[in-house]
Amino acid sequence: HYRINPTFMIGLGALARARIIDWDSSDATLKVDAAHEIAAAPSLNLRWTIQDSVTVAQSFALLGLDGESQWTWTAQYVF
């Protein structure tokens, strides 16, 4: 991460997602296709240090070829 100022840092990271759909429906009118997918992509991260022990971070990444995006927020507290 690169420190923009004493409060904010920006950097690159990686996000990964595993999706497994394996469901046998008892309803014959409902059709579900089994699927397995693992997606990973680089992410853009922003960290905001509120206090020495409290940090909020957000990450954004585009996963997969269908243009799916993933946006995450994380709160960290150091005891």
Backbone atoms as SQL, in Angstrom:
CREATE TABLE atoms (id INTEGER PRIMARY KEY, chain TEXT, resi INTEGER, resn TEXT, atom TEXT, x REAL, y REAL, z REAL);
INSERT INTO atoms VALUES
  (1, 'A', 1, 'HIS', 'N', 0.828, -1.188, 0.000),
  (2, 'A', 1, 'HIS', 'CA', 0.000, 0.000, 0.000),
  (3, 'A', 1, 'HIS', 'C', 0.873, 1.253, 0.000),
  (4, 'A', 2, 'TYR', 'N', 0.365, 2.299, -0.605),
  (5, 'A', 2, 'TYR', 'CA', 1.043, 3.588, -0.648),
  (6, 'A', 2, 'TYR', 'C', 0.290, 4.550, 0.267),
  (7, 'A', 3, 'ARG', 'N', 0.982, 5.170, 1.189),
  (8, 'A', 3, 'ARG', 'CA', 0.353, 6.100, 2.130),
  (9, 'A', 3, 'ARG', 'C', 0.181, 7.458, 1.459),
  (10, 'A', 4, 'ILE', 'N', -1.083, 7.850, 1.242),
  (11, 'A', 4, 'ILE', 'CA', -1.401, 9.134, 0.624),
  (12, 'A', 4, 'ILE', 'C', -1.157, 10.260, 1.619),
  (13, 'A', 5, 'ASN', 'N', -1.604, 10.074, 2.842),
  (14, 'A', 5, 'ASN', 'CA', -1.398, 11.010, 3.941),
  (15, 'A', 5, 'ASN', 'C', -1.432, 10.184, 5.235),
  (16, 'A', 6, 'PRO', 'N', -1.329, 10.783, 6.411),
  (17, 'A', 6, 'PRO', 'CA', -1.295, 9.974, 7.640),
  (18, 'A', 6, 'PRO', 'C', -2.563, 9.136, 7.885),
  (19, 'A', 7, 'THR', 'N', -3.649, 9.426, 7.189),
  (20, 'A', 7, 'THR', 'CA', -4.912, 8.727, 7.428),
  (21, 'A', 7, 'THR', 'C', -5.246, 7.696, 6.357),
  (22, 'A', 8, 'PHE', 'N', -4.923, 7.957, 5.101),
  (23, 'A', 8, 'PHE', 'CA', -5.352, 7.102, 3.995),
  (24, 'A', 8, 'PHE', 'C', -4.182, 6.399, 3.313),
  (25, 'A', 9, 'MET', 'N', -4.436, 5.136, 2.916),
  (26, 'A', 9, 'MET', 'CA', -3.495, 4.367, 2.102),
  (27, 'A', 9, 'MET', 'C', -4.272, 3.779, 0.928),
  (28, 'A', 10, 'ILE', 'N', -3.621, 3.647, -0.225),
  (29, 'A', 10, 'ILE', 'CA', -4.231, 3.043, -1.402),
  (30, 'A', 10, 'ILE', 'C', -3.272, 1.961, -1.908),
  (31, 'A', 11, 'GLY', 'N', -3.835, 0.878, -2.430),
  (32, 'A', 11, 'GLY', 'CA', -2.967, -0.191, -2.900),
  (33, 'A', 11, 'GLY', 'C', -3.712, -1.220, -3.721),
  (34, 'A', 12, 'LEU', 'N', -2.980, -2.222, -4.134),
  (35, 'A', 12, 'LEU', 'CA', -3.534, -3.321, -4.919),
  (36, 'A', 12, 'LEU', 'C', -3.567, -4.577, -4.058),
  (37, 'A', 13, 'GLY', 'N', -4.504, -5.438, -4.358),
  (38, 'A', 13, 'GLY', 'CA', -4.619, -6.707, -3.652),
  (39, 'A', 13, 'GLY', 'C', -5.238, -7.741, -4.576),
  (40, 'A', 14, 'ALA', 'N', -5.814, -8.762, -4.000),
  (41, 'A', 14, 'ALA', 'CA', -6.472, -9.807, -4.781),
  (42, 'A', 14, 'ALA', 'C', -7.725, -10.270, -4.046),
  (43, 'A', 15, 'LEU', 'N', -8.771, -10.501, -4.798),
  (44, 'A', 15, 'LEU', 'CA', -10.006, -11.080, -4.263),
  (45, 'A', 15, 'LEU', 'C', -10.254, -12.397, -4.989),
  (46, 'A', 16, 'ALA', 'N', -10.760, -13.371, -4.263),
  (47, 'A', 16, 'ALA', 'CA', -11.095, -14.657, -4.862),
  (48, 'A', 16, 'ALA', 'C', -12.452, -15.100, -4.341),
  (49, 'A', 17, 'ARG', 'N', -13.164, -15.836, -5.188),
  (50, 'A', 17, 'ARG', 'CA', -14.487, -16.335, -4.807),
  (51, 'A', 17, 'ARG', 'C', -14.650, -17.751, -5.353),
  (52, 'A', 18, 'ALA', 'N', -15.185, -18.627, -4.532),
  (53, 'A', 18, 'ALA', 'CA', -15.522, -19.986, -4.972),
  (54, 'A', 18, 'ALA', 'C', -17.032, -20.146, -4.837),
  (55, 'A', 19, 'ARG', 'N', -17.657, -20.626, -5.911),
  (56, 'A', 19, 'ARG', 'CA', -19.108, -20.826, -5.895),
  (57, 'A', 19, 'ARG', 'C', -19.385, -22.270, -6.306),
  (58, 'A', 20, 'ILE', 'N', -20.135, -22.961, -5.445),
  (59, 'A', 20, 'ILE', 'CA', -20.494, -24.354, -5.709),
  (60, 'A', 20, 'ILE', 'C', -22.006, -24.481, -5.572),
  (61, 'A', 21, 'ILE', 'N', -22.655, -24.890, -6.633),
  (62, 'A', 21, 'ILE', 'CA', -24.101, -25.117, -6.610),
  (63, 'A', 21, 'ILE', 'C', -24.318, -26.603, -6.849),
  (64, 'A', 22, 'ASP', 'N', -24.828, -27.278, -5.847),
  (65, 'A', 22, 'ASP', 'CA', -25.084, -28.710, -5.923),
  (66, 'A', 22, 'ASP', 'C', -26.384, -28.964, -5.160),
  (67, 'A', 23, 'TRP', 'N', -27.496, -28.871, -5.839),
  (68, 'A', 23, 'TRP', 'CA', -28.786, -28.911, -5.181),
  (69, 'A', 23, 'TRP', 'C', -29.712, -29.819, -5.958),
  (70, 'A', 24, 'ASP', 'N', -30.261, -30.778, -5.273),
  (71, 'A', 24, 'ASP', 'CA', -31.202, -31.706, -5.884),
  (72, 'A', 24, 'ASP', 'C', -32.598, -31.316, -5.395),
  (73, 'A', 25, 'SER', 'N', -33.363, -30.735, -6.271),
  (74, 'A', 25, 'SER', 'CA', -34.693, -30.254, -5.906),
  (75, 'A', 25, 'SER', 'C', -35.705, -31.392, -5.944),
  (76, 'A', 26, 'SER', 'N', -36.604, -31.402, -4.970),
  (77, 'A', 26, 'SER', 'CA', -37.682, -32.396, -4.969),
  (78, 'A', 26, 'SER', 'C', -38.846, -31.940, -5.844),
  (79, 'A', 27, 'ASP', 'N', -38.823, -30.696, -6.280),
  (80, 'A', 27, 'ASP', 'CA', -39.870, -30.150, -7.154),
  (81, 'A', 27, 'ASP', 'C', -39.462, -30.396, -8.605),
  (82, 'A', 28, 'ALA', 'N', -40.219, -31.232, -9.314),
  (83, 'A', 28, 'ALA', 'CA', -39.868, -31.590, -10.687),
  (84, 'A', 28, 'ALA', 'C', -40.034, -30.433, -11.660),
  (85, 'A', 29, 'THR', 'N', -40.792, -29.400, -11.301),
  (86, 'A', 29, 'THR', 'CA', -40.987, -28.259, -12.198),
  (87, 'A', 29, 'THR', 'C', -39.848, -27.251, -12.094),
  (88, 'A', 30, 'LEU', 'N', -39.029, -27.390, -11.080),
  (89, 'A', 30, 'LEU', 'CA', -37.913, -26.465, -10.867),
  (90, 'A', 30, 'LEU', 'C', -36.644, -27.082, -11.438),
  (91, 'A', 31, 'LYS', 'N', -35.956, -26.336, -12.304),
  (92, 'A', 31, 'LYS', 'CA', -34.730, -26.849, -12.916),
  (93, 'A', 31, 'LYS', 'C', -33.534, -26.044, -12.411),
  (94, 'A', 32, 'VAL', 'N', -32.573, -26.732, -11.824),
  (95, 'A', 32, 'VAL', 'CA', -31.358, -26.113, -11.312),
  (96, 'A', 32, 'VAL', 'C', -30.177, -26.839, -11.923),
  (97, 'A', 33, 'ASP', 'N', -29.279, -26.109, -12.561),
  (98, 'A', 33, 'ASP', 'CA', -28.066, -26.695, -13.130),
  (99, 'A', 33, 'ASP', 'C', -26.949, -26.630, -12.102),
  (100, 'A', 34, 'ALA', 'N', -26.266, -27.726, -11.917),
  (101, 'A', 34, 'ALA', 'CA', -25.125, -27.745, -11.014),
  (102, 'A', 34, 'ALA', 'C', -23.992, -26.937, -11.632),
  (103, 'A', 35, 'ALA', 'N', -23.281, -26.204, -10.811),
  (104, 'A', 35, 'ALA', 'CA', -22.199, -25.370, -11.318),
  (105, 'A', 35, 'ALA', 'C', -21.101, -25.240, -10.273),
  (106, 'A', 36, 'HIS', 'N', -19.881, -25.178, -10.743),
  (107, 'A', 36, 'HIS', 'CA', -18.719, -24.924, -9.896),
  (108, 'A', 36, 'HIS', 'C', -17.900, -23.839, -10.577),
  (109, 'A', 37, 'GLU', 'N', -17.523, -22.839, -9.801),
  (110, 'A', 37, 'GLU', 'CA', -16.768, -21.742, -10.394),
  (111, 'A', 37, 'GLU', 'C', -15.816, -21.158, -9.361),
  (112, 'A', 38, 'ILE', 'N', -14.612, -20.909, -9.786),
  (113, 'A', 38, 'ILE', 'CA', -13.629, -20.204, -8.968),
  (114, 'A', 38, 'ILE', 'C', -13.190, -18.989, -9.771),
  (115, 'A', 39, 'ALA', 'N', -13.272, -17.823, -9.167),
  (116, 'A', 39, 'ALA', 'CA', -12.885, -16.590, -9.855),
  (117, 'A', 39, 'ALA', 'C', -11.922, -15.813, -8.959),
  (118, 'A', 40, 'ALA', 'N', -10.941, -15.207, -9.570),
  (119, 'A', 40, 'ALA', 'CA', -9.982, -14.375, -8.851),
  (120, 'A', 40, 'ALA', 'C', -9.627, -13.187, -9.730),
  (121, 'A', 41, 'ALA', 'N', -9.329, -12.078, -9.084),
  (122, 'A', 41, 'ALA', 'CA', -8.994, -10.870, -9.832),
  (123, 'A', 41, 'ALA', 'C', -8.210, -9.911, -8.937),
  (124, 'A', 42, 'PRO', 'N', -7.418, -9.038, -9.547),
  (125, 'A', 42, 'PRO', 'CA', -6.770, -7.995, -8.749),
  (126, 'A', 42, 'PRO', 'C', -7.815, -7.021, -8.236),
  (127, 'A', 43, 'SER', 'N', -7.517, -6.407, -7.107),
  (128, 'A', 43, 'SER', 'CA', -8.458, -5.462, -6.507),
  (129, 'A', 43, 'SER', 'C', -7.764, -4.143, -6.200),
  (130, 'A', 44, 'LEU', 'N', -8.559, -3.112, -6.118),
  (131, 'A', 44, 'LEU', 'CA', -8.097, -1.793, -5.702),
  (132, 'A', 44, 'LEU', 'C', -8.552, -1.599, -4.262),
  (133, 'A', 45, 'ASN', 'N', -7.629, -1.297, -3.360),
  (134, 'A', 45, 'ASN', 'CA', -7.923, -1.199, -1.929),
  (135, 'A', 45, 'ASN', 'C', -7.689, 0.216, -1.423),
  (136, 'A', 46, 'LEU', 'N', -8.549, 0.636, -0.512),
  (137, 'A', 46, 'LEU', 'CA', -8.400, 1.919, 0.170),
  (138, 'A', 46, 'LEU', 'C', -8.522, 1.662, 1.659),
  (139, 'A', 47, 'ARG', 'N', -7.544, 2.108, 2.436),
  (140, 'A', 47, 'ARG', 'CA', -7.554, 1.939, 3.896),
  (141, 'A', 47, 'ARG', 'C', -7.632, 3.309, 4.551),
  (142, 'A', 48, 'TRP', 'N', -8.513, 3.396, 5.540),
  (143, 'A', 48, 'TRP', 'CA', -8.708, 4.633, 6.286),
  (144, 'A', 48, 'TRP', 'C', -8.449, 4.345, 7.753),
  (145, 'A', 49, 'THR', 'N', -7.379, 4.921, 8.309),
  (146, 'A', 49, 'THR', 'CA', -7.039, 4.733, 9.717),
  (147, 'A', 49, 'THR', 'C', -7.735, 5.813, 10.531),
  (148, 'A', 50, 'ILE', 'N', -8.726, 5.399, 11.303),
  (149, 'A', 50, 'ILE', 'CA', -9.501, 6.338, 12.116),
  (150, 'A', 50, 'ILE', 'C', -8.752, 6.658, 13.400),
  (151, 'A', 51, 'GLN', 'N', -8.234, 5.623, 14.064),
  (152, 'A', 51, 'GLN', 'CA', -7.382, 5.742, 15.249),
  (153, 'A', 51, 'GLN', 'C', -6.252, 4.735, 15.082),
  (154, 'A', 52, 'ASP', 'N', -5.304, 4.713, 16.003),
  (155, 'A', 52, 'ASP', 'CA', -4.221, 3.740, 15.906),
  (156, 'A', 52, 'ASP', 'C', -4.742, 2.309, 15.922),
  (157, 'A', 53, 'SER', 'N', -5.867, 2.072, 16.581),
  (158, 'A', 53, 'SER', 'CA', -6.382, 0.707, 16.708),
  (159, 'A', 53, 'SER', 'C', -7.575, 0.420, 15.789),
  (160, 'A', 54, 'VAL', 'N', -8.091, 1.414, 15.071),
  (161, 'A', 54, 'VAL', 'CA', -9.286, 1.222, 14.234),
  (162, 'A', 54, 'VAL', 'C', -8.982, 1.607, 12.787),
  (163, 'A', 55, 'THR', 'N', -9.236, 0.665, 11.869),
  (164, 'A', 55, 'THR', 'CA', -9.038, 0.884, 10.440),
  (165, 'A', 55, 'THR', 'C', -10.254, 0.384, 9.682),
  (166, 'A', 56, 'VAL', 'N', -10.667, 1.136, 8.678),
  (167, 'A', 56, 'VAL', 'CA', -11.733, 0.717, 7.773),
  (168, 'A', 56, 'VAL', 'C', -11.098, 0.549, 6.396),
  (169, 'A', 57, 'ALA', 'N', -11.411, -0.562, 5.730),
  (170, 'A', 57, 'ALA', 'CA', -10.831, -0.835, 4.409),
  (171, 'A', 57, 'ALA', 'C', -11.940, -1.210, 3.441),
  (172, 'A', 58, 'GLN', 'N', -11.772, -0.801, 2.210),
  (173, 'A', 58, 'GLN', 'CA', -12.694, -1.231, 1.160),
  (174, 'A', 58, 'GLN', 'C', -11.889, -1.729, -0.026),
  (175, 'A', 59, 'SER', 'N', -12.449, -2.725, -0.718),
  (176, 'A', 59, 'SER', 'CA', -11.806, -3.314, -1.887),
  (177, 'A', 59, 'SER', 'C', -12.826, -3.414, -3.002),
  (178, 'A', 60, 'PHE', 'N', -12.353, -3.245, -4.226),
  (179, 'A', 60, 'PHE', 'CA', -13.212, -3.368, -5.402),
  (180, 'A', 60, 'PHE', 'C', -12.485, -4.194, -6.451),
  (181, 'A', 61, 'ALA', 'N', -13.202, -5.163, -7.041),
  (182, 'A', 61, 'ALA', 'CA', -12.610, -6.001, -8.089),
  (183, 'A', 61, 'ALA', 'C', -13.683, -6.393, -9.089),
  (184, 'A', 62, 'LEU', 'N', -13.261, -6.632, -10.326),
  (185, 'A', 62, 'LEU', 'CA', -14.131, -7.184, -11.365),
  (186, 'A', 62, 'LEU', 'C', -13.796, -8.666, -11.492),
  (187, 'A', 63, 'LEU', 'N', -14.783, -9.527, -11.213),
  (188, 'A', 63, 'LEU', 'CA', -14.566, -10.972, -11.236),
  (189, 'A', 63, 'LEU', 'C', -15.262, -11.587, -12.429),
  (190, 'A', 64, 'GLY', 'N', -14.588, -12.478, -13.114),
  (191, 'A', 64, 'GLY', 'CA', -15.206, -13.236, -14.189),
  (192, 'A', 64, 'GLY', 'C', -15.318, -12.454, -15.484),
  (193, 'A', 65, 'LEU', 'N', -15.661, -13.170, -16.529),
  (194, 'A', 65, 'LEU', 'CA', -15.771, -12.566, -17.851),
  (195, 'A', 65, 'LEU', 'C', -17.101, -11.869, -18.072),
  (196, 'A', 66, 'ASP', 'N', -18.074, -12.114, -17.196),
  (197, 'A', 66, 'ASP', 'CA', -19.389, -11.503, -17.369),
  (198, 'A', 66, 'ASP', 'C', -19.479, -10.114, -16.736),
  (199, 'A', 67, 'GLY', 'N', -18.372, -9.572, -16.264),
  (200, 'A', 67, 'GLY', 'CA', -18.355, -8.217, -15.721),
  (201, 'A', 67, 'GLY', 'C', -18.909, -8.111, -14.315),
  (202, 'A', 68, 'GLU', 'N', -18.951, -9.215, -13.594),
  (203, 'A', 68, 'GLU', 'CA', -19.451, -9.193, -12.221),
  (204, 'A', 68, 'GLU', 'C', -18.456, -8.450, -11.327),
  (205, 'A', 69, 'SER', 'N', -18.952, -7.585, -10.484),
  (206, 'A', 69, 'SER', 'CA', -18.071, -6.832, -9.592),
  (207, 'A', 69, 'SER', 'C', -18.292, -7.265, -8.148),
  (208, 'A', 70, 'GLN', 'N', -17.264, -7.094, -7.349),
  (209, 'A', 70, 'GLN', 'CA', -17.351, -7.404, -5.926),
  (210, 'A', 70, 'GLN', 'C', -16.780, -6.223, -5.162),
  (211, 'A', 71, 'TRP', 'N', -17.556, -5.708, -4.231),
  (212, 'A', 71, 'TRP', 'CA', -17.169, -4.561, -3.424),
  (213, 'A', 71, 'TRP', 'C', -17.256, -4.994, -1.977),
  (214, 'A', 72, 'THR', 'N', -16.183, -4.881, -1.226),
  (215, 'A', 72, 'THR', 'CA', -16.179, -5.311, 0.167),
  (216, 'A', 72, 'THR', 'C', -15.757, -4.163, 1.090),
  (217, 'A', 73, 'TRP', 'N', -16.321, -4.168, 2.274),
  (218, 'A', 73, 'TRP', 'CA', -15.957, -3.245, 3.336),
  (219, 'A', 73, 'TRP', 'C', -15.496, -4.085, 4.525),
  (220, 'A', 74, 'THR', 'N', -14.432, -3.655, 5.200),
  (221, 'A', 74, 'THR', 'CA', -13.900, -4.367, 6.342),
  (222, 'A', 74, 'THR', 'C', -13.580, -3.363, 7.450),
  (223, 'A', 75, 'ALA', 'N', -13.940, -3.714, 8.669),
  (224, 'A', 75, 'ALA', 'CA', -13.556, -2.916, 9.830),
  (225, 'A', 75, 'ALA', 'C', -12.574, -3.730, 10.649),
  (226, 'A', 76, 'GLN', 'N', -11.470, -3.122, 11.044),
  (227, 'A', 76, 'GLN', 'CA', -10.437, -3.823, 11.797),
  (228, 'A', 76, 'GLN', 'C', -10.195, -3.096, 13.108),
  (229, 'A', 77, 'TYR', 'N', -10.108, -3.868, 14.174),
  (230, 'A', 77, 'TYR', 'CA', -9.797, -3.310, 15.486),
  (231, 'A', 77, 'TYR', 'C', -8.646, -4.098, 16.082),
  (232, 'A', 78, 'VAL', 'N', -7.605, -3.416, 16.530),
  (233, 'A', 78, 'VAL', 'CA', -6.441, -4.056, 17.132),
  (234, 'A', 78, 'VAL', 'C', -6.562, -3.918, 18.649),
  (235, 'A', 79, 'PHE', 'N', -6.554, -5.047, 19.338),
  (236, 'A', 79, 'PHE', 'CA', -6.667, -5.041, 20.813),
  (237, 'A', 79, 'PHE', 'C', -5.362, -4.690, 21.463);
